[in-house]
Amino acid sequence: MVEALDAVGGFKTSIRQPLGGEAPFLYVVGDGGGRFAETVRTRRVAGDGGVRGVWSWGEDVPGAGSPQEAAKAIARVVNPRM
C-alpha cells in the first residue's frame, strides 16, 4: 500500500504500532499542510484470505484488494480537490 501511495504522490505515510498489543496501522497525511489525515487498518477477507484496507470509520477502502485502487481512494480523502 505504501508503494502504491508513493506512486500516486502527495502523501506522508507512516506505519504505527499502538501500545497494548493492537495491530499496526498505516497513517496517511496529505502534503497539503496536514489538514487531512486518515488511519487505514487491514482485515482478512473470509473465504479467499485476501487483505483489504479499512477506513477509520469501519468501511472497506474501495479497490477490492488492489493497492493501486485503494491508493486512489485514499488520495480522494486526504488530498481532496476543493
Backbone as a ProteinNet text record, in pm:
[ID]
protein_1_A
[PRIMARY]
MVEALDAVGGFKTSIRQPLGGEAPFLYVVGDGGGRFAETVRTRRVAGDGGVRGVWSWGEDVPGAGSPQEAAKAIARVVNPRM
[TERTIARY]
81.9	0	86.7	191.8	279.4	341.2	384.7	442.3	338.9	214.6	108.8	81.6	80.9	62.9	179.1	301.7	419	406.4	352.8	335.6	233.4	128	27.3	85	161.4	225.5	134.2	195.4	120	87.4	164	135.4	260.7	238.9	339.8	277.1	348.8	293.9	383.6	321.5	397.6	318.2	391.5	331.4	343.6	232.8	233.9	194.3	259.5	231.5	177.1	46.7	-8.5	39.3	35.3	66.2	-49.5	-21.8	-128.3	-154.2	-67.9	-81	-177.4	-232.2	-318.8	-235.7	-302.7	-234.7	-180.5	-65.5	-13.9	-109.8	-97.7	-183.4	-103.9	-158.9	-98.8	-162.5	-79.2	-125.9	-83.7	-180.5	-155	-196.3	-104.6	-131.2	-109.5	-203.4	-186.6	-78.3	-3.5	103.6	51.3	-77.2	-134.1	-144	-39.6	-38.9	-91.2	-119.5	-162.6	-304.6	-386.4	-524.9	-605.1	-571.5	-646.1	-551.8	-598	-520.6	-618	-566.6	-651.5	-571.7	-637.8	-583.4	-642.3	-556.2	-602.3	-553.7	-648.6	-617.5	-643.2	-614.5	-638.6	-724.2	-785.9	-860.7	-844.7	-853.1	-852	-993.2	-1003.8	-1132.9	-1165.6	-1279.9	-1322.8	-1341.6	-1295.3	-1312.1	-1190	-1145.4	-1031	-898.8	-903.8	-781.8	-712.3	-774.7	-716.4	-715.2	-648.6	-638.5	-704.5	-781.6	-847.3	-810	-798.8	-782.7	-916.9	-915.5	-1038.3	-1021.8	-1116.5	-1116.6	-1132.2	-1101.7	-1116.6	-1261.6	-1356.6	-1499	-1553.4	-1464.3	-1502.7	-1540.2	-1553.5	-1586	-1459.1	-1474	-1360.3	-1320.5	-1190.5	-1139.6	-1173.2	-1227.5	-1257.7	-1132.6	-1153.8	-1042.8	-1036.2	-1122.8	-1130.4	-994.4	-911.5	-781.2	-668	-695.7	-591.9	-526.3	-396	-330.4	-336.8	-328.7	-332.4	-468.8	-576.4	-710.3	-735.7	-688.3	-702.3	-626.6	-508	-429.5	-504.4	-571.6	-651.5	-765.4	-829.5	-939.6	-887.8	-773.8	-714.1	-677.6	-629.2	-594.6	-716.2	-831.6	-953.4	-992.8	-955.1	-991.1	-890.4	-761.1	-660	-608.4	-634.2	-597.5	-715.6	-828.1	-945.2	-925.2	-984.6	-981.6	-1104.8	-1083.4	-1194.4	-1232.8
-118.5	0	125.5	127.9	245.4	271.2	165.8	182.8	239.9	194.5	247	393.7	430.7	571.1	656.1	603.4	676.8	701.7	604.9	620.2	729	740.1	844.8	980.3	983.2	1106.4	1195.3	1286.7	1384.1	1340.8	1244.8	1192.7	1181.7	1179.9	1136.4	1015.4	905.7	784.1	734.6	667.4	600.8	479.7	375.9	258.9	280.2	271.5	296.7	170.6	149.2	34.7	87.8	72.3	121.7	39.7	101.2	30.4	-63.5	-168.2	-256.7	-374.9	-398.2	-517.2	-508.4	-391	-376.9	-391.6	-422.4	-439.8	-306.3	-309.8	-186.2	-135.2	-7.6	52.3	153.3	188.7	287.3	422.4	523.2	659.8	741.7	804.5	878.7	1024.1	1117	1260.6	1321.1	1403	1473.7	1578.5	1600	1700	1843.2	1862.2	1996.1	2060.4	2056.8	2124.4	2040.7	1913.6	1825.7	1846.5	1912.8	1936.4	1807.4	1713.9	1589.4	1471.4	1376.2	1255.6	1139.2	1020.1	902	786	707.8	583.9	470.1	385.2	271.6	144.1	64.4	-66.1	-173	-296.1	-404.5	-512.7	-592.4	-709.4	-818.8	-942.4	-1057.9	-1081.6	-1116.1	-1144.2	-1291.7	-1316.2	-1454.9	-1523.6	-1643.3	-1720.5	-1721.2	-1603.1	-1601.5	-1565.4	-1521	-1490.2	-1362.8	-1287.4	-1161.1	-1058.4	-948.3	-840.8	-716	-648.3	-523.9	-414.6	-294.2	-177.7	-140.2	-85.7	-45.5	97.1	184	322.5	328.8	442	461.5	447.4	468	456.8	315.9	220.2	80.1	23.4	106.9	57.4	18	-78.9	-116.8	-1.8	15.4	110.7	54.2	134.2	82.7	27.9	-63.9	-116.3	-267	-334.9	-481.4	-548.1	-492.1	-552.3	-502.6	-416.9	-361.1	-242.3	-251.9	-139	-10.1	-20.7	99	168	90.4	149.7	204.1	133.5	182.5	313.8	324.9	448.1	565.1	542.3	649.2	693	595.5	628.2	707.3	666.6	738.1	880.2	894.9	1028.2	1120	1066.5	1148.3	1196	1120.6	1157.7	1254.5	1227.2	1309.2	1425.8	1423.6	1534.8	1572	1611.1	1641.4	1766.5	1763.5	1883.4	1964.3	2079.9	2165.3	2256.6
0	0	0	81.5	87	-49.7	-118.3	-252.3	-348.7	-340.6	-427.7	-395.8	-267.9	-230.3	-279.2	-269.2	-318.9	-468.9	-541.9	-687.2	-719.4	-638.8	-659.6	-620.9	-510.5	-465.2	-383.7	-308.9	-231.2	-89.9	-36	97.2	180.6	310.6	406.9	474.5	479.2	538.2	650.1	744.5	849.5	897	934	995.9	1146	1215.6	1359.6	1434.4	1546.4	1632.9	1765	1788.8	1914.1	2034.1	2150.1	2273.4	2306.4	2377.1	2421.7	2331.1	2234	2151.9	2035.1	2007.6	1890.4	1763.6	1654.2	1525.8	1475.6	1407.1	1346.9	1239.4	1207.9	1105.9	1024.8	910.9	821.8	851.2	873	895.3	775.3	710.1	586.4	606.1	575.8	585.3	448.2	403.9	277.9	289.6	181.8	181.9	187.6	176	173.9	310.6	389.6	517.5	633.1	609.7	716.7	764.1	682.3	722.3	725.4	636.8	628.9	649.9	728.3	755.7	770.1	756.3	770	826.6	909.3	962.2	880.6	825.2	745.8	813.7	855.4	914.7	808.6	840.4	745.3	808.7	722.3	767.7	663.4	707.5	617.1	566.5	439.7	379.4	401.8	462.1	484.7	350.4	340.6	218.1	129.5	85.3	-7	60.4	186.4	260.1	216.3	125.8	80.8	192.6	167.9	265.9	208	289.8	249.8	347.6	295.5	380.6	439.6	560.5	628.9	679.4	641.7	687.7	839.6	897.5	1042.6	1086.6	996	1031.6	1008	969.4	963.9	828.5	726.9	592.4	518.7	427.4	343.7	252.2	234.3	136.2	-2.7	-94.2	-227.8	-296.7	-389.5	-466.7	-469.3	-394	-394.1	-377.3	-291.9	-264.1	-352.2	-449.3	-535.4	-464.8	-432.5	-366.1	-447.6	-579.1	-664.2	-655.3	-659.8	-649.8	-509.9	-408.7	-271.5	-253.5	-311.8	-301.8	-364	-474.9	-538	-446.1	-379.9	-288.9	-168.7	-115.6	-2.2	-44.4	-166.8	-218.7	-219	-255	-257.7	-117.6	-14.5	122.7	182.8	168.3	237.2	152.2	23.6	-64.4	-153.4	-91.4	-172.8	-257.5	-371.3	-458.8	-427	-371.6	-331.4	-445.5
[MASK]
++++++++++++++++++++++++++++++++++++++++++++++++++++++++++++++++++++++++++++++++++

